Amino acid sequence: MTLSSSFPYSQPSLVSLLVILSFLYLLNVIFVLANLLAHAGIVGQIFLGTVYGSPLGGMLALEWEATFGLLGYLGLVCIVFEGGLSTNLSHLFSNLPLSCLCAMTGVACPIALSFALLQAAFGYSPLEAFAAGAALSSTSLGTTFAALSSVSRQEGAFVGAKGTIDEAMEGETFGSTAPHAAFIPETLRSAGASRDSILPESSSHTHKPAKPSLQQSRIGTVLISAAMIDDVIGLVISAIIPAISSEGSLSGHPSLAWRVIKPILSSTLIAAISPPVARFILRPTFWYRRYGELWCAPRTRRQPDSAQTLSRTLIRAQAWSEAQADFVKVTLMVFVASAYIAIAYYTDSSMLFGAYIAGITLTYICQIPTKDPSESPTPSQQNTEHVLALSLSFEDAYSRKVGPIQNYILAPLFFASIGYAIPFLSLWNGKVLWRGILYSVLMVIGKLAVGLPILLWSVLPAQRTSGIVPQTRGDRYITQIWRAITHMGLKGDRCPRPRSESELRTIDTTEKSHDHRTSVGYKLRTSLLPATFIGLAMVARGEIGLLIAQIARGRSDSSANTMGLLGDEAFLVCIWAILLCTIVGPISVGILVRRAGNSLVTGNWA
């Protein structure tokens, strides 16, 4: 009788356990220390990966590095997926042209500067300049999302929907005869929600929305979408480079055009097909007979209603805790994310792009549908829908269930895997060092140029300032008269009372202030910090830059066909630029956000 093949179980050695334990623990310790000292927790994790990995200490075995690299990439997928969940959909679609312009600027400038420096000044070949510029034209999605999340958590910017439904619904039991009973959703009524517990303690009973977080603001959304477009362009470049390496030029390769077009076409189709699929299939399915609300929102035990069907009565009569609702939402997230990632992979698009679209899709389908868009909801309805939105939020469920694993294990392993992919000892050559530093400076400038479209976009005539549409003086007078009639009302033949001199002076001062806000100089001044922010946030290259550089280098074996575009010296100069940009980017973003504060998420770019 022969035993089936299996992996033999054996007790690990004490040294192995201590190495892994210290590695995981120190990744989180160094993140906190580096954040306190230099606002660079990500950089500390990259450095620790270099120390523990093959470049320096060699304490991690090769199979461990491969395993941690796989888990780290899973962490990168989770980071991007969480970014999709927290994306502001209205900002995303309204600013898509601006995002494309920023992405193209961030790709074209580094490649142009690479030709200017590497070919003209250093004497490298045009193909080496192109390969290095292609690697430095990318933007690290993981570093961008992690930097935004880290800064926002420490500054307390994520104050919008971060509570539990139990905290939002403390209060007395809601009676069937209370006012506005029909406006309380079934899951909220079954959870014992009362009108007083839902509505804030104010005379107006209106919900005041929290200030937008940096990631959900307009400038943050432009940054994320521009970085995502850079990722797709990086895929195209990584497909071009092997063809150039094998042929020696762009000509003479029959399948090159299709290899270039396929990632762009597949990514465009995924982005174009996903909205109608979510709008006409996924969202109606989620809200069919309010099953999405039944399974994804917590509720307490409730007496069955004889008027309901048996199946729905059994579902509604059972208590449904927040943990059970989160389990259903996490299950949906796993299925939707896996489907989109698989589609992106098999169509030669970016798996990170698929994860981002999956997060956006889930954010959209859980939004509460409006029955009649022409009717404005009452304050009680607005507050009730706000509480229901909290209970259905996929982002909140993700932060509760997956967030701790991502923040303390998967994401640190991702940044550590970047660290042990850097040939650290080979970098310390005098010629390579000074050339790498000079090249890094130019690459930082190349990404700072991404802020120029922000400045130009802010002075366009169609732009709004602080949410106010530019109007003429006559239009403003008509608007004021109309508001006086509609809000104050007219009884019989009574007319609105005439304005006093103080009120007229106040109106004149308000108009002058509005004229000041719509001036070109004011728009440029208020857009300077957001433009600097998006430029600095795009500086980090990270995993995408290393991937393109490794592909461009090829394999240094005896086969001539496997040699890449980058020689050893040009490759090390490129690695220096990637390393320094990945260090400078998060540090600069942290310093800018902490000093600028709310200036980045107020006004025209909020």
C-alpha positions as CSV (number, residue, x, y, z in Angstrom):
1,M,0.0,0.0,0.0
2,T,1.5,3.3,-1.1
3,L,0.8,6.5,0.8
4,S,-0.5,9.5,-1.2
5,S,1.9,12.4,-1.6
6,S,1.8,14.9,1.2
7,F,3.9,17.5,2.8
8,P,5.7,16.2,5.9
9,Y,4.8,18.0,9.0
10,S,7.8,18.9,11.2
11,Q,8.4,21.1,14.2
12,P,10.2,24.3,13.2
13,S,13.4,25.2,14.9
14,L,13.5,27.9,17.7
15,V,15.7,30.1,15.5
16,S,13.2,30.1,12.7
17,L,10.3,31.0,15.0
18,L,12.3,33.8,16.6
19,V,13.4,35.2,13.3
20,I,9.8,35.4,11.9
21,L,8.4,36.7,15.2
22,S,11.0,39.4,15.5
23,F,10.6,40.3,11.8
24,L,6.8,40.8,12.1
25,Y,7.1,42.6,15.4
26,L,9.8,45.0,14.3
27,L,8.0,45.8,11.1
28,N,5.3,47.4,13.2
29,V,7.7,48.9,15.7
30,I,9.8,50.6,13.1
31,F,6.7,51.9,11.4
32,V,5.6,53.7,14.5
33,L,9.1,55.1,15.3
34,A,9.8,56.2,11.7
35,N,6.4,58.0,11.7
36,L,7.2,59.8,14.9
37,L,10.7,60.8,13.8
38,A,10.4,61.5,10.1
39,H,6.8,60.9,9.1
40,A,8.1,57.9,7.1
41,G,6.8,54.7,8.5
42,I,6.8,53.0,5.1
43,V,10.4,53.9,4.6
44,G,11.3,52.2,7.9
45,Q,9.6,49.0,6.8
46,I,11.5,49.0,3.5
47,F,14.8,49.5,5.4
48,L,14.0,46.6,7.7
49,G,13.2,44.3,4.7
50,T,16.7,45.2,3.4
51,V,18.3,44.3,6.7
52,Y,16.5,41.0,7.2
53,G,16.5,40.0,3.5
54,S,19.2,38.9,1.1
55,P,20.7,42.4,0.5
56,L,22.2,42.6,4.0
57,G,21.5,40.2,6.8
58,G,20.2,37.2,4.9
59,M,18.2,36.1,7.9
60,L,15.2,35.2,5.8
61,A,15.5,32.0,3.7
62,L,14.8,32.4,0.0
63,E,11.5,30.4,0.3
64,W,10.5,32.8,3.1
65,E,11.2,35.8,1.0
66,A,9.1,34.2,-1.8
67,T,6.2,33.5,0.7
68,F,6.4,37.0,2.2
69,G,6.5,38.5,-1.3
70,L,3.3,36.7,-2.1
71,L,1.6,37.8,1.1
72,G,2.9,41.3,0.6
73,Y,1.4,41.4,-2.9
74,L,-1.9,40.3,-1.4
75,G,-1.5,43.2,1.0
76,L,-1.0,45.5,-1.9
77,V,-4.2,44.2,-3.5
78,C,-6.0,44.8,-0.2
79,I,-4.7,48.3,0.1
80,V,-5.9,49.2,-3.4
81,F,-9.2,47.5,-2.8
82,E,-9.7,49.5,0.3
83,G,-8.9,52.6,-1.7
84,G,-11.7,51.7,-4.1
85,L,-14.1,51.3,-1.2
86,S,-13.4,54.8,0.1
87,T,-13.4,56.6,-3.2
88,N,-15.7,59.5,-3.7
89,L,-17.7,58.5,-6.8
90,S,-18.9,61.9,-7.7
91,H,-15.4,63.3,-7.6
92,L,-14.0,60.4,-9.6
93,F,-16.3,60.7,-12.6
94,S,-16.4,64.5,-12.7
95,N,-12.6,64.9,-12.5
96,L,-11.6,62.0,-14.9
97,P,-10.3,64.3,-17.7
98,L,-8.1,66.1,-15.1
99,S,-6.8,62.7,-13.8
100,C,-5.9,61.6,-17.3
101,L,-4.0,64.9,-17.9
102,C,-2.1,64.5,-14.6
103,A,-1.2,60.9,-15.4
104,M,0.1,61.8,-18.9
105,T,2.1,64.6,-17.4
106,G,3.6,62.2,-14.8
107,V,4.6,59.8,-17.5
108,A,5.9,62.1,-20.2
109,C,8.1,64.4,-18.0
110,P,10.2,61.6,-16.4
111,I,10.8,60.0,-19.8
112,A,11.8,63.3,-21.4
113,L,14.1,64.2,-18.5
114,S,15.7,60.7,-18.7
115,F,16.6,61.3,-22.3
116,A,18.0,64.7,-21.4
117,L,20.2,63.5,-18.6
118,L,21.1,59.8,-19.3
119,Q,21.6,60.1,-23.0
120,A,22.8,63.7,-23.4
121,A,24.9,64.1,-20.2
122,F,25.9,60.6,-19.1
123,G,26.2,59.0,-22.6
124,Y,23.9,56.0,-22.1
125,S,22.2,54.6,-25.2
126,P,18.7,55.8,-26.1
127,L,17.2,52.4,-25.2
128,E,18.8,52.6,-21.8
129,A,17.4,56.1,-21.3
130,F,13.9,55.0,-22.4
131,A,14.0,51.9,-20.1
132,A,15.1,53.9,-17.1
133,G,12.6,56.7,-17.8
134,A,9.8,54.1,-18.2
135,A,10.7,52.6,-14.8
136,L,10.7,56.1,-13.2
137,S,7.4,57.2,-14.9
138,S,5.4,54.8,-12.8
139,T,3.7,55.6,-9.4
140,S,3.6,53.2,-6.5
141,L,-0.1,52.5,-5.8
142,G,0.7,50.8,-2.5
143,T,2.8,53.6,-1.3
144,T,0.3,56.3,-2.4
145,F,-2.7,54.6,-0.7
146,A,-0.7,53.7,2.5
147,A,0.7,57.2,2.8
148,L,-2.8,58.7,2.5
149,S,-4.3,56.2,5.0
150,S,-1.4,56.7,7.5
151,V,-1.6,60.5,7.4
152,S,-5.4,60.4,7.6
153,R,-5.5,58.0,10.6
154,Q,-3.0,60.0,12.6
155,E,-4.6,63.4,11.8
156,G,-8.1,62.0,12.6
157,A,-9.4,62.9,9.1
158,F,-11.5,59.8,8.7
159,V,-14.3,61.0,10.9
160,G,-17.2,60.4,8.6
161,A,-18.6,56.9,8.8
162,K,-16.5,55.2,11.3
163,G,-19.0,54.3,14.0
164,T,-21.0,51.2,14.5
165,I,-24.7,51.0,14.1
166,D,-25.2,50.2,17.8
167,E,-23.5,53.5,18.7
168,A,-25.6,55.4,16.3
169,M,-28.9,54.0,17.5
170,E,-28.8,54.2,21.3
171,G,-32.1,55.3,22.6
172,E,-35.7,54.3,23.5
173,T,-37.8,51.9,21.5
174,F,-39.6,53.4,18.5
175,G,-43.4,53.1,18.8
176,S,-45.6,52.4,15.9
177,T,-47.6,55.6,16.5
178,A,-44.6,57.9,16.6
179,P,-44.2,60.5,13.9
180,H,-42.2,59.6,10.8
181,A,-42.5,55.9,11.5
182,A,-42.8,55.1,7.9
183,F,-39.4,56.7,7.2
184,I,-37.5,54.4,9.5
185,P,-36.1,51.4,7.5
186,E,-37.2,47.9,8.6
187,T,-33.8,47.0,9.9
188,L,-33.6,50.1,12.0
189,R,-37.1,49.6,13.4
190,S,-36.3,46.0,14.3
191,A,-33.1,47.2,16.0
192,G,-35.1,49.3,18.3
193,A,-34.3,52.7,16.7
194,S,-36.2,55.7,17.9
195,R,-36.6,59.0,16.2
196,D,-34.8,60.8,19.0
197,S,-31.9,58.3,18.9
198,I,-31.5,58.8,15.2
199,L,-31.8,62.5,15.0
200,P,-29.1,64.7,16.5
201,E,-30.0,66.9,19.4
202,S,-30.7,70.1,17.5
203,S,-33.7,72.2,16.7
204,S,-33.2,71.6,13.0
205,H,-32.7,67.9,13.2
206,T,-30.5,67.9,10.2
207,H,-27.4,65.8,9.7
208,K,-24.2,67.7,9.3
209,P,-21.9,65.8,7.1
210,A,-18.3,65.4,8.3
211,K,-15.5,67.1,6.6
212,P,-14.2,65.0,3.7
213,S,-11.1,62.9,4.4
214,L,-8.0,63.5,2.4
215,Q,-8.6,60.3,0.4
216,Q,-12.2,61.2,-0.3
217,S,-11.6,64.8,-1.2
218,R,-11.4,66.1,-4.8
219,I,-7.6,66.3,-4.8
220,G,-7.3,62.9,-3.2
221,T,-9.6,61.3,-5.8
222,V,-7.6,62.9,-8.7
223,L,-4.4,61.6,-7.1
224,I,-5.7,58.0,-6.8
225,S,-7.2,57.9,-10.3
226,A,-4.0,59.4,-11.9
227,A,-1.9,56.8,-10.0
228,M,-4.2,54.1,-11.3
229,I,-3.8,55.3,-14.9
230,D,0.0,55.3,-14.4
231,D,-0.3,51.6,-13.3
232,V,-2.0,50.7,-16.6
233,I,0.6,52.7,-18.6
234,G,3.3,50.8,-16.6
235,L,1.7,47.5,-17.8
236,V,1.9,48.7,-21.4
237,I,5.6,49.7,-21.0
238,S,6.4,46.3,-19.3
239,A,4.9,44.6,-22.4
240,I,7.0,46.8,-24.8
241,I,10.4,46.4,-23.2
242,P,10.8,42.6,-23.7
243,A,9.9,43.0,-27.3
244,I,12.5,45.7,-27.7
245,S,15.1,43.6,-25.9
246,S,14.6,40.7,-28.2
247,E,14.4,42.7,-31.5
248,G,16.6,45.6,-30.6
249,S,14.1,48.1,-31.9
250,L,10.4,48.8,-32.0
251,S,10.1,47.7,-35.7
252,G,10.1,44.1,-36.9
253,H,7.9,42.7,-34.1
254,P,4.5,41.7,-35.6
255,S,2.7,41.2,-32.3
256,L,4.0,44.4,-30.6
257,A,1.0,46.5,-31.6
258,W,-1.4,44.0,-30.1
259,R,0.7,43.7,-26.9
260,V,0.6,47.4,-26.5
261,I,-3.1,47.8,-27.3
262,K,-4.4,44.8,-25.3
263,P,-3.8,46.2,-21.7
264,I,-5.2,49.6,-22.7
265,L,-8.2,48.1,-24.4
266,S,-9.0,45.6,-21.6
267,S,-8.7,48.2,-18.9
268,T,-10.9,50.6,-20.8
269,L,-13.5,47.9,-21.4
270,I,-13.5,47.0,-17.7
271,A,-13.9,50.6,-16.7
272,A,-16.7,51.2,-19.3
273,I,-18.7,48.0,-18.6
274,S,-18.6,48.0,-14.8
275,P,-20.8,51.0,-14.3
276,P,-23.8,49.7,-16.3
277,V,-23.4,46.2,-14.8
278,A,-23.4,47.7,-11.3
279,R,-26.3,50.1,-12.2
280,F,-28.7,47.6,-13.9
281,I,-27.7,44.2,-12.5
282,L,-25.8,44.3,-9.2
283,R,-27.5,47.2,-7.5
284,P,-31.1,46.0,-8.3
285,T,-30.1,42.5,-7.2
286,F,-28.7,43.8,-3.9
287,W,-31.9,45.9,-3.2
288,Y,-34.4,43.3,-4.5
289,R,-37.1,43.2,-1.8
290,R,-34.5,44.8,0.4
291,Y,-32.5,41.5,0.8
292,G,-29.3,43.4,0.9
293,E,-30.5,45.4,3.8
294,L,-31.8,42.3,5.5
295,W,-28.5,40.4,5.3
296,C,-25.9,43.2,5.5
297,A,-27.4,45.4,8.3
298,P,-27.5,44.3,11.9
299,R,-30.9,44.0,13.8
300,T,-32.3,42.7,17.0
301,R,-34.9,40.0,17.5
302,R,-38.4,41.0,16.3
303,Q,-41.8,39.5,16.5
304,P,-43.0,38.0,13.2
305,D,-45.5,39.8,11.1
306,S,-48.4,37.6,10.0
307,A,-48.8,39.6,6.8
308,Q,-45.4,38.6,5.6
309,T,-44.4,35.4,3.8
310,L,-43.0,32.6,5.8
311,S,-39.4,32.8,4.5
312,R,-39.1,36.6,5.0
313,T,-40.8,36.2,8.4
314,L,-38.1,33.7,9.5
315,I,-35.4,36.0,8.3
316,R,-36.7,39.1,9.9
317,A,-37.7,37.5,13.2
318,Q,-34.1,36.3,13.9
319,A,-31.5,38.6,15.6
320,W,-28.7,39.6,13.3
321,S,-25.6,40.9,15.0
322,E,-23.0,43.3,13.6
323,A,-20.5,40.4,13.4
324,Q,-22.9,38.3,11.3
325,A,-23.7,41.2,9.0
326,D,-20.0,41.9,8.6
327,F,-19.4,38.2,7.7
328,V,-22.0,38.5,4.9
329,K,-20.4,41.8,3.6
330,V,-16.8,40.3,3.8
331,T,-18.1,37.3,1.8
332,L,-19.5,39.6,-0.9
333,M,-16.2,41.5,-1.0
334,V,-14.2,38.3,-1.4
335,F,-16.4,37.1,-4.3
336,V,-16.6,40.5,-6.1
337,A,-12.9,41.3,-5.7
338,S,-11.9,37.8,-6.8
339,A,-14.1,38.1,-9.9
340,Y,-12.7,41.5,-10.9
341,I,-9.1,40.5,-10.3
342,A,-9.5,37.3,-12.3
343,I,-11.1,39.2,-15.2
344,A,-8.3,41.8,-15.1
345,Y,-5.6,39.1,-15.0
346,Y,-7.0,37.0,-17.9
347,T,-7.5,40.1,-20.1
348,D,-3.9,41.3,-19.5
349,S,-5.0,44.3,-17.5
350,S,-3.7,45.1,-14.1
351,M,-4.9,43.0,-11.1
352,L,-4.6,46.2,-9.0
353,F,-6.9,48.0,-11.4
354,G,-9.4,45.1,-11.0
355,A,-9.3,45.4,-7.3
356,Y,-9.9,49.1,-7.4
357,I,-12.9,48.7,-9.7
358,A,-14.3,46.0,-7.4
359,G,-14.1,48.4,-4.4
360,I,-15.8,51.2,-6.3
361,T,-18.6,48.8,-7.5
362,L,-19.3,47.6,-3.9
363,T,-19.4,51.2,-2.7
364,Y,-22.0,52.1,-5.4
365,I,-24.3,49.1,-5.0
366,C,-24.8,49.6,-1.2
367,Q,-25.9,53.2,-1.7
368,I,-29.6,53.7,-0.7
369,P,-31.8,54.1,-3.8
370,T,-34.1,57.1,-3.9
371,K,-37.7,56.6,-4.9
372,D,-38.4,60.0,-6.4
373,P,-35.4,62.2,-7.2
374,S,-37.7,65.2,-7.6
375,E,-38.8,65.1,-4.0
376,S,-36.3,66.4,-1.5
377,P,-36.1,64.2,1.7
378,T,-37.1,65.5,5.0
379,P,-34.6,66.0,7.8
380,S,-35.8,62.8,9.6
381,Q,-35.4,60.9,6.3
382,Q,-31.9,62.2,5.8
383,N,-30.8,61.2,9.3
384,T,-32.4,57.8,9.0
385,E,-30.7,57.1,5.7
386,H,-27.4,58.2,7.2
387,V,-27.8,55.6,10.0
388,L,-28.8,52.9,7.4
389,A,-25.7,53.9,5.3
390,L,-23.5,53.3,8.3
391,S,-25.0,49.9,8.8
392,L,-24.6,48.9,5.2
393,S,-21.1,50.4,4.6
394,F,-18.7,47.9,3.1
395,E,-15.8,50.2,4.0
396,D,-16.6,50.1,7.7
397,A,-17.0,46.3,7.7
398,Y,-13.6,46.0,5.9
399,S,-11.9,48.2,8.4
400,R,-13.3,46.2,11.3
401,K,-12.6,42.7,9.9
402,V,-9.8,42.9,7.4
403,G,-8.2,46.2,8.4
404,P,-6.1,44.8,11.4
405,I,-4.7,41.9,9.3
406,Q,-3.9,44.3,6.5
407,N,-2.3,47.0,8.6
408,Y,-0.2,44.8,10.9
409,I,0.8,41.9,8.7
410,L,0.1,42.1,5.0
411,A,0.9,45.7,4.3
412,P,4.2,45.7,6.3
413,L,5.2,42.5,4.4
414,F,4.6,44.3,1.1
415,F,6.9,47.2,1.9
416,A,9.5,44.8,3.4
417,S,9.4,42.8,0.1
418,I,10.4,46.0,-1.7
419,G,13.4,46.3,0.7
420,Y,14.9,42.9,0.0
421,A,14.5,43.4,-3.8
422,I,17.0,46.2,-3.7
423,P,20.7,45.4,-4.5
424,F,21.8,47.5,-1.5
425,L,25.6,46.7,-1.5
426,S,26.0,47.2,-5.2
427,L,24.7,50.7,-5.0
428,W,27.7,52.1,-3.0
429,N,29.9,53.0,-6.0
430,G,31.1,56.6,-6.2
431,K,30.1,57.1,-9.9
432,V,26.8,55.3,-9.5
433,L,26.1,57.2,-6.3
434,W,26.4,60.7,-7.6
435,R,24.7,59.9,-10.8
436,G,21.8,58.2,-9.0
437,I,21.3,61.2,-6.7
438,L,21.3,63.7,-9.6
439,Y,18.9,61.5,-11.5
440,S,16.7,61.2,-8.5
441,V,16.5,65.0,-8.2
442,L,15.3,65.2,-11.8
443,M,12.8,62.4,-11.3
444,V,11.3,64.2,-8.3
445,I,11.0,67.4,-10.5
446,G,9.4,65.3,-13.2
447,K,6.6,64.1,-10.8
448,L,6.2,67.6,-9.2
449,A,5.2,68.7,-12.7
450,V,2.0,66.8,-12.2
451,G,0.8,69.8,-10.1
452,L,0.9,72.0,-13.2
453,P,-2.4,70.7,-14.6
454,I,-4.0,71.3,-11.2
455,L,-3.0,75.0,-11.4
456,L,-4.1,75.3,-15.0
457,W,-7.4,73.5,-14.3
458,S,-8.2,75.8,-11.3
459,V,-8.3,79.0,-13.5
460,L,-10.6,77.6,-16.2
461,P,-13.8,79.6,-16.5
462,A,-16.1,76.7,-15.7
463,Q,-14.5,75.9,-12.4
464,R,-16.4,76.4,-9.2
465,T,-14.9,78.1,-6.1
466,S,-16.0,76.7,-2.7
467,G,-19.1,75.2,-4.3
468,I,-20.4,78.5,-5.7
469,V,-21.2,78.9,-9.4
470,P,-19.9,82.1,-10.8
471,Q,-22.7,84.5,-11.5
472,T,-23.1,88.1,-12.7
473,R,-24.2,90.8,-10.3
474,G,-27.7,90.9,-11.8
475,D,-28.1,87.1,-11.5
476,R,-27.1,87.4,-7.8
477,Y,-29.8,90.0,-7.2
478,I,-32.4,87.8,-9.0
479,T,-31.3,84.8,-6.9
480,Q,-31.6,86.8,-3.7
481,I,-35.2,88.0,-4.6
482,W,-36.2,84.4,-5.5
483,R,-34.8,83.0,-2.2
484,A,-36.6,85.8,-0.3
485,I,-39.9,84.8,-1.9
486,T,-39.5,81.0,-1.6
487,H,-38.1,80.8,1.9
488,M,-39.8,83.7,3.7
489,G,-43.1,83.3,1.8
490,L,-45.9,85.8,1.0
491,K,-49.1,86.0,2.9
492,G,-52.0,87.7,1.0
493,D,-50.8,90.9,-0.6
494,R,-47.9,91.4,1.8
495,C,-44.5,92.1,0.2
496,P,-41.0,91.4,1.7
497,R,-39.8,94.1,4.0
498,P,-37.3,96.5,2.5
499,R,-33.6,95.9,3.3
500,S,-32.0,98.0,6.0
501,E,-28.8,99.9,5.4
502,S,-26.8,97.4,7.5
503,E,-28.2,94.5,5.5
504,L,-27.4,96.2,2.2
505,R,-23.8,96.8,3.4
506,T,-23.5,93.1,4.3
507,I,-24.8,92.0,0.9
508,D,-22.3,94.4,-0.8
509,T,-19.4,93.0,1.4
510,T,-20.5,89.4,0.5
511,E,-20.5,90.2,-3.2
512,K,-17.0,91.7,-3.0
513,S,-15.8,88.7,-1.1
514,H,-17.3,86.4,-3.8
515,D,-15.6,88.5,-6.5
516,H,-12.3,88.1,-4.7
517,R,-12.8,84.3,-4.5
518,T,-13.5,84.0,-8.2
519,S,-10.4,86.0,-9.2
520,V,-7.5,84.2,-10.9
521,G,-5.0,85.1,-8.2
522,Y,-7.2,83.7,-5.5
523,K,-7.7,80.4,-7.4
524,L,-4.0,80.0,-8.0
525,R,-3.1,80.7,-4.4
526,T,-5.7,78.2,-3.1
527,S,-4.6,75.6,-5.6
528,L,-0.9,75.8,-4.8
529,L,-1.0,73.5,-1.8
530,P,-3.1,70.9,-3.6
531,A,-0.9,71.0,-6.6
532,T,2.2,70.5,-4.5
533,F,0.5,67.7,-2.6
534,I,-0.4,65.7,-5.7
535,G,3.1,66.2,-7.1
536,L,4.8,65.0,-4.0
537,A,2.3,62.0,-3.6
538,M,3.2,60.9,-7.1
539,V,6.9,60.9,-6.4
540,A,7.1,57.4,-4.8
541,R,7.8,54.7,-7.4
542,G,8.1,51.5,-5.3
543,E,6.9,48.2,-6.7
544,I,6.0,49.2,-10.2
545,G,9.3,51.0,-10.8
546,L,11.3,48.0,-9.5
547,L,9.2,45.6,-11.7
548,I,9.9,47.6,-14.9
549,A,13.6,48.0,-14.0
550,Q,14.0,44.3,-13.4
551,I,12.2,43.5,-16.7
552,A,14.4,46.1,-18.5
553,R,17.6,44.6,-17.0
554,G,16.8,41.0,-18.1
555,R,18.7,38.0,-16.9
556,S,22.5,38.2,-16.7
557,D,23.2,34.7,-17.9
558,S,25.2,33.4,-20.8
559,S,22.3,33.6,-23.3
560,A,22.5,36.8,-25.3
561,N,18.8,36.7,-26.0
562,T,18.0,37.3,-22.3
563,M,20.1,40.4,-21.9
564,G,17.9,43.5,-21.2
565,L,18.0,47.1,-22.2
566,L,19.7,48.3,-19.1
567,G,23.3,47.7,-18.4
568,D,24.6,47.1,-14.9
569,E,25.6,50.8,-14.3
570,A,22.4,52.2,-15.8
571,F,20.4,49.7,-13.8
572,L,22.0,50.7,-10.5
573,V,21.5,54.4,-11.3
574,C,17.8,53.6,-12.0
575,I,17.5,51.7,-8.7
576,W,19.0,54.7,-6.8
577,A,16.4,57.0,-8.3
578,I,13.6,54.5,-7.4
579,L,14.9,54.1,-3.9
580,L,15.3,57.8,-3.1
581,C,12.0,58.8,-4.7
582,T,10.2,56.1,-2.6
583,I,11.9,57.5,0.5
584,V,11.4,61.2,-0.3
585,G,7.8,60.9,-1.5
586,P,6.1,59.6,1.7
587,I,8.2,61.8,4.0
588,S,7.3,64.9,2.0
589,V,3.6,64.1,1.9
590,G,3.6,63.5,5.7
591,I,5.3,66.8,6.4
592,L,3.1,68.8,4.0
593,V,-0.2,67.3,5.2
594,R,0.7,67.9,8.9
595,R,1.7,71.5,8.2
596,A,-1.1,72.3,5.8
597,G,-3.8,70.6,7.8
598,N,-7.3,71.3,6.5
599,S,-6.1,73.6,3.8
600,L,-5.9,70.6,1.4
601,V,-9.5,69.5,1.9
602,T,-11.3,72.8,1.9
603,G,-12.3,75.2,-0.8
604,N,-12.3,74.2,-4.5
605,W,-10.4,71.0,-4.0
606,A,-12.3,69.6,-1.1
